[in-house]
Amino acid sequence: MKKIFNWTNIRLILMLGLMVFLFSFTSKRNEKRKISKIDVVFVGENNLFIKSETVNKLLIENKSNPLGIEKDKLDLNKLERKLNSNAMIDKSDVFVSIDGVLKAVVKQKTPVARVVDDFDSFYIDYKGGKMPLSDNFTARVPLVSGNVNTQNAEKLAQLFRVIHEDDFLKKNIIAIQVMPNASLKMFNRNYHYQIEFGSMMDFETKFKNYKAFFQKAVLDSTLYKYKKIDLRFTKQVVCTK
């Protein structure tokens, strides 16, 4: 019994050693495998502000073409930083598959408004950052004009996010004007009235009031009669014909 037990132990040790050897051999061979191609995958919304060809160019620029490079010599963190520095990209994940394909999973920035003035035009993204326009795709977001500056940018970004996340507001509000006194005027898609929104204080309550008013007024077709909807007073909606 003792000899059988010892032989069993020896056999287990040999099998374990073989497994370690095979794993080490496979790992070394995998590390030496050269990158065969690049595969770019976009996640999130299908609005392609940046093309896969552009991502490919970012991965191979500066004479650091990963194609043909051994996997263990590829700096994936550096490639991710390069992609994330692009003004259209929110974040990316770069890795190499077992079969030697360099994969870049890219999430683009999400624009929530487009600022238009006499000198420039750009998007405000979901996080409140500045995002350039794209030659590939135009986002259907509210046009913003007027006094947009560093003092009100963060609060405005909160308001833009609320509009973007609400199906009704997203379809209804097409333009916002920021007045010199920081009050807001808004314009809707299908009716001729102007929305006097006032300051950004309690803006979520004002939007709730507007939605409740709209749902009631649209039933009797009175919306066509109004020239101005005043939301400055959070406890009531004042309409002017």
C-alpha positions in Angstrom: 0.0 0.0 0.0 2.8 2.3 0.9 4.5 1.8 -2.5 1.2 2.4 -4.4 0.7 5.6 -2.4 4.2 6.8 -3.2 3.8 6.0 -6.9 0.5 7.9 -7.0 2.3 10.9 -5.5 5.1 10.7 -8.0 2.6 10.5 -10.9 0.7 13.5 -9.6 3.9 15.5 -9.3 4.9 14.5 -12.8 1.5 15.5 -14.2 1.7 18.8 -12.3 5.1 19.5 -13.7 4.0 18.8 -17.2 1.0 21.1 -16.8 3.3 23.9 -15.6 5.7 23.3 -18.5 2.9 23.4 -21.0 1.4 26.5 -19.5 4.8 28.2 -19.5 5.5 27.1 -23.1 2.1 28.3 -24.3 2.5 31.6 -22.5 5.9 32.3 -24.0 4.7 31.3 -27.4 1.6 33.6 -27.0 3.8 36.5 -25.9 5.9 36.1 -29.0 2.9 36.0 -31.3 2.9 39.0 -33.6 -0.1 41.3 -34.0 -2.0 40.2 -37.1 -4.6 42.9 -37.4 -6.6 45.7 -35.7 -10.2 45.5 -34.8 -12.1 48.6 -33.6 -15.5 48.2 -31.8 -17.7 51.1 -30.9 -20.0 50.8 -27.9 -23.0 52.9 -26.8 -24.9 55.1 -29.2 -24.4 54.4 -32.9 -23.6 58.1 -33.7 -20.2 57.7 -35.4 -18.5 61.1 -34.7 -15.2 59.3 -35.3 -14.6 56.5 -37.8 -12.8 53.3 -37.2 -10.3 54.4 -39.8 -9.4 57.4 -37.6 -9.0 55.1 -34.6 -6.7 52.9 -36.7 -4.6 55.9 -37.6 -4.3 56.9 -33.9 -3.1 53.4 -33.1 -0.4 53.3 -35.8 0.8 56.9 -35.8 4.2 58.2 -34.7 5.9 55.2 -36.4 4.6 52.9 -33.8 2.6 50.6 -36.0 1.6 47.6 -33.8 1.1 45.3 -36.8 4.0 42.8 -36.8 5.1 43.7 -33.3 5.3 40.9 -30.7 2.5 41.0 -28.1 4.9 41.3 -25.1 6.5 44.4 -26.7 3.2 46.3 -27.1 2.5 49.1 -24.7 -1.3 48.8 -24.3 -1.6 51.6 -21.7 0.2 54.0 -24.1 -2.2 53.1 -26.9 -5.2 53.7 -24.6 -3.8 57.1 -23.5 -3.4 58.0 -27.2 -7.0 57.2 -27.9 -8.4 58.8 -24.8 -6.6 62.1 -25.8 -8.8 62.4 -28.8 -11.5 65.0 -28.4 -14.2 62.7 -29.7 -13.5 59.7 -27.4 -14.8 59.4 -23.9 -12.8 56.3 -23.0 -11.3 53.2 -24.6 -10.1 49.7 -23.7 -7.2 48.3 -25.7 -6.2 44.6 -25.5 -4.9 41.7 -27.5 -6.9 38.6 -28.2 -5.5 35.1 -28.0 -5.3 34.9 -31.8 -3.1 38.1 -32.0 -5.8 40.6 -32.9 -5.4 44.1 -31.4 -8.8 45.1 -30.2 -9.9 48.7 -29.4 -13.2 49.1 -27.6 -14.2 52.7 -28.0 -16.9 54.7 -26.3 -17.5 58.1 -28.0 -18.5 61.3 -26.2 -22.2 62.0 -26.0 -23.1 65.6 -27.0 -26.1 67.1 -25.2 -26.1 70.6 -26.7 -24.4 72.6 -29.5 -23.2 76.1 -28.7 -23.3 78.6 -31.7 -21.9 82.1 -31.7 -20.2 84.5 -34.1 -16.8 82.9 -33.8 -17.2 79.3 -33.1 -19.5 76.3 -32.9 -19.0 73.2 -30.7 -20.8 70.6 -28.7 -21.1 70.4 -24.9 -20.7 66.7 -24.0 -22.6 64.8 -21.3 -19.8 65.5 -18.7 -19.9 69.2 -19.5 -16.7 69.3 -21.6 -16.1 70.9 -24.9 -16.4 68.6 -27.9 -15.7 69.7 -31.5 -18.1 69.2 -34.4 -17.7 66.1 -36.6 -17.5 65.9 -40.3 -19.1 62.4 -40.1 -22.2 63.0 -38.1 -24.4 65.9 -36.8 -26.1 65.4 -33.4 -29.7 66.4 -33.0 -29.3 68.4 -29.9 -30.6 71.9 -28.7 -28.8 74.9 -30.3 -27.5 77.2 -27.6 -26.7 80.9 -28.1 -25.9 83.9 -26.0 -23.8 84.3 -22.9 -22.2 80.9 -22.3 -19.1 81.2 -20.1 -17.1 79.5 -17.5 -19.3 80.8 -14.7 -22.5 79.2 -15.9 -21.1 76.3 -18.0 -21.4 73.7 -15.2 -25.0 74.6 -14.3 -26.0 74.7 -18.0 -24.5 71.2 -18.5 -26.8 69.9 -15.7 -29.8 71.4 -17.5 -28.7 70.0 -20.9 -28.3 66.5 -19.3 -31.9 66.7 -18.0 -33.2 67.6 -21.5 -31.1 64.8 -23.1 -32.4 62.1 -20.7 -36.0 63.1 -21.0 -37.7 61.8 -24.2 -40.3 64.6 -24.3 -37.9 67.4 -23.6 -35.3 66.0 -26.0 -37.9 66.1 -28.9 -39.6 69.3 -27.8 -36.7 71.8 -26.9 -34.7 72.7 -30.0 -33.0 75.9 -29.0 -31.9 77.8 -25.8 -30.8 81.4 -25.6 -28.8 82.6 -22.6 -29.6 86.2 -21.9 -27.1 88.7 -20.5 -28.8 88.5 -17.1 -28.4 84.7 -17.1 -32.1 84.0 -17.7 -33.1 81.5 -20.4 -35.4 81.6 -23.3 -36.3 78.3 -25.0 -37.9 77.4 -28.3 -39.9 74.3 -29.2 -40.1 72.2 -32.3 -43.7 72.2 -33.4 -45.3 75.4 -32.0 -44.7 79.1 -32.3 -44.6 80.1 -28.7 -41.5 81.2 -26.8 -40.7 79.7 -23.4 -39.6 82.3 -20.8 -37.7 80.0 -18.5 -36.1 82.5 -16.2 -33.0 81.6 -14.2 -31.7 78.0 -13.8 -32.8 77.9 -10.2 -35.3 75.0 -9.7 -35.0 74.1 -13.4 -36.2 70.5 -12.8 -39.4 71.8 -11.2 -39.9 74.2 -14.1 -39.6 71.3 -16.6 -42.1 69.3 -14.6 -44.6 72.2 -14.7 -44.0 72.6 -18.5 -44.6 68.9 -19.2 -47.8 68.9 -17.1 -49.1 72.0 -18.8 -48.2 70.7 -22.3 -49.9 67.4 -21.8 -53.1 69.2 -20.7 -53.1 71.9 -23.3 -52.3 69.7 -26.3 -55.6 67.9 -25.7 -57.7 70.9 -26.6 -55.4 72.4 -29.2 -54.8 75.6 -27.3 -51.0 75.5 -27.8 -51.4 77.1 -31.2 -52.9 80.2 -29.7 -50.1 81.1 -27.3 -47.1 83.4 -28.1 -45.3 82.9 -24.8 -45.2 80.3 -22.0 -43.8 81.8 -18.8 -42.2 79.3 -16.4 -40.4 81.8 -14.2 -42.8 81.2 -11.3 -42.3 77.6 -10.1 -45.9 77.3 -8.7 -47.7 78.3 -11.9 -47.4 78.5 -15.7 -48.5 81.8 -17.2 -49.5 81.9 -20.9 -49.8 84.9 -23.2 -51.8 84.8 -26.4 
